[in-house]
Structures are given as C-alpha cells and as structure tokens.
Amino acid sequence: MGGWVYILTNRRCGVIYIGVTANLVARIAQHRAGQGSAFCRRYGLTRLVLAEWHETMIEAIAREKAMKAWKRAWKIERIEKDNPQWHDLFDSSSGLCRSQLSLG
C-alpha cells in the first residue's frame, strides 16, 4: 500500500505542516473538521498546497522525515515548484484532490 506526503498551510508563505497518510482525502477532511493535529488546529492549517504520492508507506514516511528536516526556504521552494500560487489543491465539494485526479 502506498502513501501520501502532504503540506498544509494557512496562507501563502505562512505556517507549514508536513504530514503523511495512506488516505489523503480522509486525512484532509479530518484536518478541516478540526480533528487533525493540535498544531494544525492552533494555526488554522487547512490549505493543501502539496501532495506527493509514494508507492509504499515506508517511502512516504522516509520522505516526510526528510522534508521535515529541510530548511524553511527549501520547503517553500518545493511548494512553489508545483504550486507557485499556493492554491488549495483540495476540492471540499467533491472530496477529491487535484493530485489524485492526475493519477487516474
């Protein structure tokens, strides 16, 4: 089973949270319902700005750990590579993510 590494924020260049999950749609829904991490609740982190799919959960967890160790500037550079406008990639009306739609 694969996994997702994702980045949430509250605004462009705002607070950044990096997480990992097997079910991206369910996890983002949890964050938006205030049932995600306490850190995300504290800073209002609900905007999905990056999602990376990995073939195994082990790979996803390794990537999450590596990204968390990056300098803030590197994290911002990684977000802006794929999402320069910091758009929210989660469509709450359908529960789908643009990144998932591209996998189909």
Order of alpha helices (4+ residues) and beta strands (2+ residues): beta-beta-alpha-alpha-beta-alpha-alpha-beta-beta-alpha
